[in-house]
Amino acid sequence: MPEPDRAFATVAEIANAQRLESLSPAAAAAGLRPGQALRDALALCPDLASRPADPAAERAFLGALRRWAGRFSPWVAEDLPDGLMLDITGCAHLFGGEGALLARAEEDCTGFGLTLRAGLADTPGAAWALARHAGQGAASHRSGDMIDQEARATRSRAARRHWTRGGPAPRASVTGTAERVAPPDHTRSALAPLPVAALRLAPETVDTLARLGLRRIGDLSGMPRATLARRFGAELTRRLDQAFGLVPEPLSPAPPDIRFAVRLTLPEPIGRTEDILAGIDRLLPPLAAKLATAGRGARRVRLELLRSDHSRQALEVGLARPTRDPDRIRPLLALKLDAAEAGFGIDALRLAAPLTEPLAERQQAGHADAGAAARARQAAGPGLDDLIARLGTRIGLDAITYRHPADSHIPEKTAHRVAAAWADPAAGGWPEPPAPRPLTLFPPEPVTAAAPGQPPAAFRWRRRAFRVAAATGPARITPEWWLDDPAWRSGPRDYWQVDTEEGARLWLFRAHGGLVSGGWFCHGDFG
C-alpha cells in the first residue's frame, strides 16, 4: 500500500488507453479525476502511485461489506459499483436511534481503514441522493456563472467519504450528519437543494436540464409532470416519484452466497508448473466433496493464482457436462497452466466452481423420446464429453458445435448448428431427402447457358466451360411462402444433378423468376 498522504489511483484499460478509475482523497485533491488518461495524470501529479483495477476483487470486497452490513439490518442490497442499500425499518432502536446507527457504521468503517458517506431517508432514492450529493451545490452549465466554481486543483476534496480503500479515513466529513438524514415526512425539503444529478439521471438529461436553468431538485418538484415527461421522457418523472415515495422502489437483497471454493495458502512462494499441479491435486478432492454434499456438478472451474505482490491471475475452464470427478477436471486445468504467470511468486491457490448444475448419482430415465439422447450419451461413456472439454479449453466451448436436423425442405435450412457443450447429439437417423443432395453447398452462383436444353447441353461456370454428359432431374423446390427469404425471391427452382464430361458433378437449378429475375445457377458440388 502507498503512504497515506500520497496520491493513489487504480487504473483500468478503456478503449485501448489506461485511464484512472478510482482515486484516493489525496489524488482528488491534486486535481485528478476518474476517466483521466494516466499519462495526463502523471503530468499533473508526478508522484502518483497507481495499481491496475481488479473488478472481480472489488466486487468480492463489496460482497464482504454486504455481509458485514447485515449486523445493522437483515435487508441489505448491493448498489453497484460502490454502494450498499439497507432497509433499517425496525432496526434503528436497537442501536439507540438512527443517528447512533450511522455513527456506529462510520466507526466500524474507520476501524477497517475505509471511508464512508451515508444517507438516511424514507425512500431508497432519497437516501442515495443524500449519501452522494448532500452538501454539494448545483453545478452551473456555463463557466463563470457561479463564484464557487473554482479550479479542481484548488478545491479540497480530501473529506469526500466513500468506501474506497487508500489510507486512513478522514475524521471529519464535509457535510454533517444532520444534512445527510432526512426527517420522516420531510423528504421533499431535504432533497430540494440537491443537484438534479442526485435523481440518478443520465448525464445527457442532467446537461439538458442545466442548459434550461433547472439545476436543483426543488426546481423540478413544482413543475407539471406532463410537461416534464413530454420534454425529458418518463425516466425523469419516475425518478422523481421514486425519490418522493410516490412510486414504490423495493430493495432486492442478494440471496445467501453458496460458494464452492477451496483455498491453499503456501508457506513459501512457488512458480513451477509442477508445484501448481501439486497444489491443484490437494484442492480438487475437498472441492469435489463440497459439490457432492450439495448434489451439484461443476460446469466451470476457476483457478486463481494469488501472487506475492498482491495481484492475482485467474485461469478458467469449462466442461461439456457437469462433473465433480477430479480426474476429469485436472487435465483441463493442466492445459491452462501454460498461460500462468508466477511473477514474484505465488503465495496461495484458490479453486472455485462459479457455475454449477444439479448432478444426480444416476441419470433418471424420463420420456422415451426426451431421454433417448441422454441414454445414448451414457452408453458412450464420458469420452465424448472429455474430448469436447479438452477442445473447448483450447479454442472455446462456443466454437464446438453439432449439426442437428431441421424440419425444412429448403436446402440451406435442413440443419442448424447447436453448441456441443449445451446440447445432446441428434437422436435417431437423419431424414432422407426426396432427391440426392450434394456434400458441399454454397450460395447460388450464376451459370451462363452456352447451348439450349433442360439442363443446357453446355454452360460456363466460374470462367470454365462444361459440357453435360448426363443429367438427373428435375426436382422442384418452392420457397416458403410464409417467410420472406431474400435468397428465394427468384421463385420456384428446378434442380438437376449434372455429370459433366470434365468430371465435375454439380447441382444446377433453374429459377423461374418472381420478385427478381430467374435463370440458371449452380448451388452445390457432389464432389
C-alpha positions as CSV (number, residue, x, y, z in Angstrom):
1,M,0.0,0.0,0.0
2,P,1.2,3.5,-0.7
3,E,1.8,6.1,2.0
4,P,-1.5,7.6,3.5
5,D,-0.7,11.1,2.3
6,R,0.5,10.0,-1.2
7,A,-1.9,10.3,-4.2
8,F,-3.1,6.9,-5.3
9,A,-5.4,5.7,-8.1
10,T,-6.5,2.4,-9.7
11,V,-6.1,2.2,-13.5
12,A,-8.3,0.4,-16.0
13,E,-7.8,-0.1,-19.7
14,I,-10.6,1.6,-21.5
15,A,-10.7,1.8,-25.3
16,N,-7.0,0.7,-25.5
17,A,-5.9,3.5,-23.2
18,Q,-5.0,3.4,-19.5
19,R,-7.4,5.7,-17.5
20,L,-8.0,6.4,-13.9
21,E,-10.9,4.6,-12.3
22,S,-10.8,5.3,-8.6
23,L,-9.0,7.9,-6.7
24,S,-7.8,8.4,-3.1
25,P,-8.7,11.7,-1.3
26,A,-5.1,12.9,-1.9
27,A,-5.4,12.2,-5.6
28,A,-8.7,14.0,-5.9
29,A,-7.3,17.0,-4.0
30,A,-4.4,17.1,-6.5
31,G,-6.8,17.8,-9.3
32,L,-7.1,14.3,-10.8
33,R,-10.5,12.9,-11.9
34,P,-11.9,9.5,-12.9
35,G,-11.6,8.7,-16.6
36,Q,-8.5,10.8,-17.0
37,A,-5.6,9.4,-19.1
38,L,-2.8,8.0,-16.9
39,R,-0.1,9.9,-18.7
40,D,-2.0,13.2,-18.2
41,A,-2.5,12.4,-14.5
42,L,1.2,11.7,-14.1
43,A,2.0,15.1,-15.8
44,L,-0.2,16.8,-13.1
45,C,0.9,14.7,-10.2
46,P,4.3,13.1,-10.8
47,D,4.3,11.2,-7.5
48,L,1.0,9.5,-8.3
49,A,1.0,5.8,-7.2
50,S,-1.2,3.5,-9.3
51,R,-2.3,-0.1,-9.5
52,P,-4.3,-2.0,-12.1
53,A,-8.0,-2.2,-11.3
54,D,-9.3,-5.6,-10.2
55,P,-13.1,-5.6,-10.8
56,A,-13.5,-9.1,-9.5
57,A,-11.7,-8.3,-6.3
58,E,-13.7,-5.1,-5.9
59,R,-17.0,-7.0,-6.4
60,A,-15.9,-9.6,-3.9
61,F,-14.9,-6.8,-1.4
62,L,-18.3,-5.2,-1.8
63,G,-19.9,-8.6,-1.1
64,A,-17.9,-8.8,2.1
65,L,-19.1,-5.4,3.1
66,R,-22.6,-6.5,2.4
67,R,-22.2,-9.4,4.8
68,W,-20.8,-7.0,7.4
69,A,-23.7,-4.6,7.0
70,G,-26.0,-7.5,8.0
71,R,-25.3,-6.6,11.6
72,F,-27.4,-3.4,11.1
73,S,-30.3,-4.9,9.1
74,P,-31.2,-8.2,7.6
75,W,-32.3,-6.4,4.4
76,V,-29.1,-5.4,2.6
77,A,-28.7,-4.9,-1.2
78,E,-25.7,-4.1,-3.3
79,D,-25.8,-0.7,-5.1
80,L,-23.1,-1.4,-7.8
81,P,-20.4,-0.5,-8.2
82,D,-19.6,1.1,-4.9
83,G,-22.5,1.2,-2.5
84,L,-24.9,-0.6,-0.2
85,M,-28.6,-0.1,0.4
86,L,-30.1,-1.0,3.8
87,D,-33.7,-1.1,4.9
88,I,-33.4,-0.3,8.7
89,T,-37.1,-0.3,9.4
90,G,-37.5,-1.6,12.9
91,C,-33.7,-1.8,13.5
92,A,-32.6,1.7,14.4
93,H,-33.9,1.5,18.0
94,L,-31.5,-1.4,18.7
95,F,-28.6,1.0,18.3
96,G,-30.1,3.9,20.1
97,G,-31.7,5.7,17.1
98,E,-30.8,6.5,13.5
99,G,-28.0,8.9,14.3
100,A,-26.4,6.4,16.6
101,L,-26.7,3.7,13.9
102,L,-24.9,5.9,11.4
103,A,-22.2,6.8,13.9
104,R,-21.7,3.1,14.7
105,A,-21.3,2.3,11.0
106,E,-18.8,5.1,10.5
107,E,-16.8,3.9,13.5
108,D,-16.6,0.4,12.1
109,C,-15.5,1.6,8.7
110,T,-12.8,3.8,10.2
111,G,-11.6,0.7,12.0
112,F,-11.5,-1.1,8.7
113,G,-9.4,1.7,7.1
114,L,-12.3,2.7,4.9
115,T,-14.1,6.0,4.3
116,L,-17.9,6.2,4.4
117,R,-20.6,8.6,3.2
118,A,-24.1,7.6,4.2
119,G,-27.6,9.0,3.8
120,L,-30.8,8.2,5.6
121,A,-34.4,8.9,4.3
122,D,-37.8,7.4,3.8
123,T,-37.1,6.1,0.3
124,P,-34.1,4.4,-1.3
125,G,-33.9,7.2,-4.0
126,A,-33.7,9.9,-1.4
127,A,-31.1,8.1,0.7
128,W,-29.0,7.6,-2.4
129,A,-29.2,11.3,-3.2
130,L,-28.3,12.4,0.3
131,A,-25.4,10.0,0.6
132,R,-23.8,11.1,-2.6
133,H,-24.8,14.7,-3.1
134,A,-25.6,16.2,0.3
135,G,-23.7,19.5,0.8
136,Q,-22.8,19.9,-2.8
137,G,-24.0,22.9,-4.8
138,A,-25.7,22.6,-8.1
139,A,-23.2,23.0,-10.9
140,S,-23.7,25.7,-13.4
141,H,-23.7,24.9,-17.1
142,R,-21.6,27.8,-18.2
143,S,-18.2,28.5,-16.8
144,G,-18.0,31.6,-14.6
145,D,-21.7,31.7,-13.7
146,M,-21.0,30.8,-10.0
147,I,-18.4,32.2,-7.7
148,D,-17.7,28.8,-6.1
149,Q,-16.8,27.3,-9.5
150,E,-13.1,27.3,-8.8
151,A,-10.4,25.1,-10.4
152,R,-10.2,21.5,-9.5
153,A,-6.6,21.7,-8.3
154,T,-7.6,24.4,-5.7
155,R,-10.7,22.7,-4.3
156,S,-10.1,20.4,-1.4
157,R,-11.8,17.1,-1.8
158,A,-10.0,15.2,0.9
159,A,-13.1,14.8,3.0
160,R,-15.3,13.0,0.4
161,R,-16.2,9.8,2.1
162,H,-16.6,6.7,0.0
163,W,-16.0,3.0,0.7
164,T,-12.9,3.0,-1.5
165,R,-9.6,2.0,0.0
166,G,-6.5,4.1,0.2
167,G,-5.1,5.3,3.5
168,P,-6.8,6.2,6.8
169,A,-10.3,7.5,6.8
170,P,-10.7,11.3,7.4
171,R,-12.0,12.1,10.8
172,A,-14.4,14.8,9.7
173,S,-16.9,15.0,6.9
174,V,-17.8,17.9,4.6
175,T,-21.4,17.5,5.5
176,G,-22.7,16.9,9.0
177,T,-24.9,14.0,9.9
178,A,-28.0,16.3,10.1
179,E,-27.6,17.2,6.4
180,R,-27.4,13.5,5.4
181,V,-30.5,12.5,7.4
182,A,-34.0,13.5,6.1
183,P,-36.5,13.6,9.0
184,P,-39.6,11.5,8.5
185,D,-42.1,13.1,6.1
186,H,-39.6,15.8,5.2
187,T,-38.1,14.2,2.1
188,R,-39.1,17.0,-0.3
189,S,-37.5,19.7,1.7
190,A,-34.3,17.6,2.3
191,L,-33.9,16.9,-1.5
192,A,-34.8,20.4,-2.7
193,P,-31.3,21.9,-2.5
194,L,-29.6,18.9,-4.1
195,P,-28.4,18.9,-7.7
196,V,-30.6,17.1,-10.3
197,A,-27.8,14.5,-10.7
198,A,-28.9,13.2,-7.3
199,L,-32.0,11.7,-9.1
200,R,-29.8,9.1,-10.8
201,L,-30.5,10.5,-14.2
202,A,-28.5,10.0,-17.4
203,P,-25.7,12.6,-17.9
204,E,-27.4,13.8,-21.1
205,T,-30.6,14.6,-19.2
206,V,-28.7,16.4,-16.4
207,D,-26.8,18.5,-19.0
208,T,-30.1,19.4,-20.8
209,L,-31.7,20.4,-17.5
210,A,-28.7,22.6,-16.7
211,R,-28.9,24.4,-20.0
212,L,-32.5,25.3,-19.2
213,G,-31.6,26.6,-15.7
214,L,-33.1,23.6,-13.9
215,R,-30.1,22.7,-11.6
216,R,-31.8,21.6,-8.3
217,I,-34.4,19.1,-7.5
218,G,-36.5,21.9,-6.0
219,D,-36.7,23.5,-9.4
220,L,-38.4,20.3,-10.8
221,S,-40.7,19.3,-7.9
222,G,-43.2,22.1,-8.6
223,M,-43.4,21.7,-12.4
224,P,-46.2,19.9,-14.2
225,R,-45.4,16.2,-14.6
226,A,-46.9,16.0,-18.1
227,T,-44.6,18.8,-19.3
228,L,-41.5,17.1,-17.8
229,A,-42.4,13.7,-19.2
230,R,-43.1,15.2,-22.7
231,R,-39.8,17.1,-22.8
232,F,-37.4,14.8,-21.0
233,G,-39.1,11.4,-21.0
234,A,-40.8,9.2,-18.5
235,E,-37.5,8.4,-16.7
236,L,-37.3,11.8,-15.1
237,T,-40.7,11.7,-13.6
238,R,-40.2,8.1,-12.5
239,R,-37.0,9.0,-10.6
240,L,-38.8,12.0,-9.0
241,D,-41.7,9.9,-7.9
242,Q,-39.3,7.2,-6.5
243,A,-37.3,9.8,-4.6
244,F,-40.5,11.3,-3.1
245,G,-42.1,7.9,-2.3
246,L,-45.0,8.2,-4.8
247,V,-43.8,5.1,-6.7
248,P,-42.6,2.1,-4.7
249,E,-38.9,1.1,-5.1
250,P,-38.5,-2.1,-3.2
251,L,-35.0,-3.3,-2.3
252,S,-33.8,-6.7,-3.7
253,P,-31.4,-8.1,-1.2
254,A,-28.8,-10.5,-2.5
255,P,-29.5,-14.2,-1.8
256,P,-27.3,-16.0,0.6
257,D,-24.0,-16.9,-1.1
258,I,-23.5,-20.5,-1.9
259,R,-19.8,-20.8,-2.7
260,F,-18.0,-23.9,-3.9
261,A,-14.4,-22.9,-3.3
262,V,-11.3,-24.1,-1.5
263,R,-8.0,-22.3,-0.8
264,L,-4.5,-23.4,-0.2
265,T,-2.0,-20.9,1.5
266,L,1.6,-21.8,0.8
267,P,4.4,-21.4,3.3
268,E,6.8,-20.1,0.6
269,P,6.1,-18.6,-2.9
270,I,6.1,-21.1,-5.8
271,G,6.4,-20.6,-9.5
272,R,7.0,-24.0,-11.2
273,T,4.2,-25.7,-13.1
274,E,4.8,-29.0,-11.1
275,D,4.2,-27.2,-7.8
276,I,1.0,-25.6,-9.1
277,L,-0.2,-29.0,-10.2
278,A,0.6,-30.5,-6.8
279,G,-1.5,-27.7,-5.2
280,I,-4.4,-28.5,-7.6
281,D,-4.2,-32.2,-6.6
282,R,-4.7,-31.1,-3.0
283,L,-7.6,-28.8,-3.7
284,L,-9.6,-30.9,-6.1
285,P,-10.8,-33.6,-3.5
286,P,-12.2,-31.1,-1.0
287,L,-13.9,-29.2,-3.8
288,A,-15.4,-32.4,-5.1
289,A,-16.6,-33.2,-1.6
290,K,-18.4,-29.9,-1.3
291,L,-20.1,-30.4,-4.6
292,A,-21.1,-33.9,-3.7
293,T,-22.7,-32.7,-0.4
294,A,-24.8,-30.2,-2.3
295,G,-25.6,-32.7,-5.1
296,R,-24.1,-30.5,-7.8
297,G,-21.5,-30.7,-10.5
298,A,-19.2,-28.1,-11.9
299,R,-19.7,-26.6,-15.4
300,R,-17.0,-24.1,-15.0
301,V,-13.9,-24.2,-12.8
302,R,-11.7,-21.3,-12.0
303,L,-8.1,-21.4,-10.6
304,E,-6.9,-18.2,-9.0
305,L,-3.2,-17.6,-8.5
306,L,-2.6,-15.2,-5.7
307,R,0.8,-13.6,-6.1
308,S,3.1,-12.1,-3.5
309,D,2.8,-8.6,-5.0
310,H,-1.0,-8.7,-4.1
311,S,-2.1,-9.2,-7.7
312,R,-3.9,-12.3,-9.0
313,Q,-4.4,-14.2,-12.2
314,A,-7.5,-16.3,-12.9
315,L,-7.4,-19.4,-15.2
316,E,-10.9,-20.7,-16.1
317,V,-12.0,-23.9,-17.9
318,G,-15.4,-25.1,-19.0
319,L,-16.8,-28.6,-19.0
320,A,-19.2,-30.1,-21.6
321,R,-21.3,-31.7,-18.8
322,P,-21.5,-31.1,-15.1
323,T,-19.0,-33.2,-13.1
324,R,-17.2,-33.4,-9.8
325,D,-14.7,-36.0,-10.8
326,P,-11.2,-34.7,-10.0
327,D,-9.7,-37.0,-12.7
328,R,-11.8,-35.2,-15.4
329,I,-11.1,-31.6,-14.1
330,R,-7.4,-31.9,-13.5
331,P,-6.3,-32.4,-17.2
332,L,-8.3,-29.3,-18.3
333,L,-6.6,-27.2,-15.7
334,A,-3.2,-28.6,-16.7
335,L,-3.8,-27.4,-20.2
336,K,-4.3,-23.8,-19.0
337,L,-1.1,-23.7,-16.9
338,D,0.9,-22.6,-19.9
339,A,-0.7,-19.2,-19.5
340,A,0.2,-18.9,-15.8
341,E,2.5,-16.1,-14.8
342,A,4.0,-16.5,-11.4
343,G,5.6,-13.0,-11.2
344,F,7.5,-12.7,-8.0
345,G,5.9,-15.9,-6.7
346,I,2.5,-17.4,-5.9
347,D,1.6,-17.3,-2.2
348,A,-1.8,-19.0,-2.4
349,L,-4.1,-21.0,-4.7
350,R,-7.8,-20.8,-4.8
351,L,-10.0,-23.3,-6.7
352,A,-13.7,-22.4,-7.2
353,A,-16.7,-23.7,-9.2
354,P,-18.5,-20.4,-10.1
355,L,-21.1,-22.2,-12.3
356,T,-22.7,-25.5,-11.2
357,E,-25.7,-27.6,-12.1
358,P,-27.6,-30.3,-10.2
359,L,-25.9,-33.7,-10.7
360,A,-27.6,-36.9,-9.5
361,E,-25.6,-40.1,-8.9
362,R,-27.7,-41.8,-11.5
363,Q,-29.4,-40.3,-14.5
364,Q,-33.1,-40.9,-14.3
365,A,-34.8,-42.1,-17.5
366,G,-37.8,-39.9,-18.4
367,H,-40.0,-39.8,-21.5
368,A,-38.8,-42.2,-24.2
369,D,-38.2,-39.5,-26.8
370,A,-36.7,-37.0,-24.4
371,G,-34.3,-39.4,-22.8
372,A,-33.1,-41.2,-25.9
373,A,-30.1,-38.8,-26.5
374,A,-29.2,-38.8,-22.8
375,R,-29.2,-42.6,-22.7
376,A,-27.1,-42.8,-25.8
377,R,-24.6,-40.4,-24.3
378,Q,-24.4,-42.5,-21.1
379,A,-23.8,-45.7,-23.2
380,A,-20.9,-43.9,-25.0
381,G,-19.3,-43.0,-21.6
382,P,-17.6,-39.8,-20.7
383,G,-15.1,-39.9,-23.6
384,L,-17.1,-37.6,-25.8
385,D,-17.6,-35.1,-23.0
386,D,-13.9,-35.1,-22.1
387,L,-13.0,-34.6,-25.7
388,I,-15.3,-31.6,-26.0
389,A,-14.0,-30.1,-22.8
390,R,-10.4,-30.5,-23.9
391,L,-11.0,-28.9,-27.3
392,G,-13.1,-26.2,-25.6
393,T,-10.1,-25.4,-23.3
394,R,-8.0,-24.6,-26.4
395,I,-10.5,-22.9,-28.7
396,G,-13.5,-22.2,-26.6
397,L,-16.6,-24.2,-26.0
398,D,-18.7,-22.0,-28.2
399,A,-16.5,-23.0,-31.2
400,I,-17.5,-26.7,-30.9
401,T,-20.9,-27.3,-32.5
402,Y,-23.2,-30.1,-33.6
403,R,-25.4,-30.1,-36.7
404,H,-29.0,-31.0,-35.9
405,P,-31.6,-31.9,-38.5
406,A,-34.3,-29.2,-39.1
407,D,-37.8,-29.5,-40.4
408,S,-37.4,-27.7,-43.7
409,H,-37.3,-28.6,-47.4
410,I,-35.0,-25.6,-48.2
411,P,-31.5,-27.0,-48.8
412,E,-29.8,-24.3,-46.7
413,K,-32.2,-24.9,-43.8
414,T,-32.1,-28.7,-43.5
415,A,-29.8,-28.5,-40.5
416,H,-28.8,-26.0,-37.8
417,R,-25.8,-25.7,-35.5
418,V,-26.1,-26.0,-31.7
419,A,-23.3,-25.7,-29.1
420,A,-21.9,-29.2,-28.3
421,A,-21.4,-28.3,-24.6
422,W,-25.0,-27.4,-24.1
423,A,-26.9,-29.9,-26.3
424,D,-27.0,-33.6,-26.9
425,P,-26.3,-35.2,-30.3
426,A,-29.4,-35.8,-32.5
427,A,-31.2,-39.0,-31.6
428,G,-32.0,-41.3,-34.4
429,G,-31.1,-41.0,-38.1
430,W,-31.4,-38.0,-40.4
431,P,-34.4,-37.8,-42.6
432,E,-33.8,-38.9,-46.2
433,P,-34.3,-36.1,-48.8
434,P,-36.5,-36.8,-51.8
435,A,-33.5,-36.5,-54.1
436,P,-29.7,-36.7,-53.5
437,R,-28.2,-33.6,-52.1
438,P,-24.5,-32.5,-52.6
439,L,-21.9,-32.7,-49.9
440,T,-20.9,-29.1,-50.5
441,L,-23.4,-26.3,-50.6
442,F,-22.5,-22.7,-51.4
443,P,-24.5,-19.6,-52.3
444,P,-26.1,-19.9,-55.7
445,E,-23.6,-18.8,-58.4
446,P,-24.7,-17.7,-61.9
447,V,-24.3,-20.1,-64.8
448,T,-24.2,-19.0,-68.4
449,A,-26.0,-21.4,-70.8
450,A,-23.9,-21.9,-73.9
451,A,-26.4,-24.3,-75.6
452,P,-30.1,-24.9,-75.2
453,G,-31.6,-27.7,-73.2
454,Q,-33.1,-28.8,-69.9
455,P,-30.4,-28.5,-68.4
456,P,-28.3,-26.8,-71.0
457,A,-26.0,-29.1,-73.0
458,A,-23.1,-26.7,-72.4
459,F,-22.6,-23.9,-69.9
460,R,-20.0,-21.7,-68.3
461,W,-19.4,-21.5,-64.6
462,R,-16.5,-19.9,-62.7
463,R,-14.9,-18.9,-66.0
464,R,-14.8,-22.5,-67.2
465,A,-16.6,-24.2,-70.0
466,F,-18.5,-27.5,-69.3
467,R,-20.4,-30.0,-71.5
468,V,-23.1,-32.1,-69.9
469,A,-22.6,-35.9,-70.2
470,A,-25.6,-37.0,-68.1
471,A,-28.3,-35.3,-66.0
472,T,-30.9,-36.4,-63.5
473,G,-34.0,-34.4,-62.6
474,P,-35.8,-32.1,-62.3
475,A,-36.7,-31.9,-58.6
476,R,-38.8,-28.8,-57.9
477,I,-38.4,-26.9,-54.7
478,T,-40.7,-23.9,-54.0
479,P,-39.9,-21.1,-51.5
480,E,-41.6,-20.9,-48.1
481,W,-44.4,-18.5,-48.8
482,W,-44.8,-17.7,-45.1
483,L,-41.2,-16.3,-44.9
484,D,-39.7,-13.5,-47.0
485,D,-36.2,-15.0,-47.7
486,P,-34.3,-12.6,-50.0
487,A,-32.3,-15.6,-51.4
488,W,-35.6,-17.2,-52.7
489,R,-37.3,-14.2,-54.3
490,S,-36.5,-15.7,-57.7
491,G,-39.4,-18.1,-57.4
492,P,-39.6,-21.9,-57.7
493,R,-36.5,-23.8,-58.6
494,D,-36.0,-27.0,-60.7
495,Y,-32.9,-28.8,-59.5
496,W,-30.7,-31.1,-61.7
497,Q,-27.8,-33.4,-60.8
498,V,-25.4,-32.8,-63.7
499,D,-22.4,-35.0,-64.7
500,T,-20.0,-33.2,-67.0
501,E,-17.5,-34.5,-69.5
502,E,-14.8,-32.7,-67.5
503,G,-15.5,-34.9,-64.5
504,A,-17.4,-32.5,-62.3
505,R,-20.7,-33.5,-60.7
506,L,-22.7,-30.3,-60.0
507,W,-26.1,-29.3,-58.6
508,L,-27.7,-26.9,-61.0
509,F,-31.1,-25.3,-60.8
510,R,-33.3,-23.1,-63.0
511,A,-35.1,-20.3,-61.2
512,H,-38.5,-19.5,-62.8
513,G,-38.5,-15.8,-61.6
514,G,-40.5,-14.0,-59.1
515,L,-39.8,-10.7,-57.4
516,V,-36.4,-10.9,-59.2
517,S,-35.4,-12.4,-62.5
518,G,-34.6,-16.1,-62.8
519,G,-32.0,-18.1,-64.8
520,W,-29.6,-20.9,-64.3
521,F,-27.4,-21.2,-61.2
522,C,-25.0,-23.7,-59.5
523,H,-25.8,-24.4,-55.9
524,G,-23.5,-27.3,-54.9
525,D,-20.8,-29.8,-55.7
526,F,-21.3,-33.6,-55.2
527,G,-17.5,-34.0,-55.0
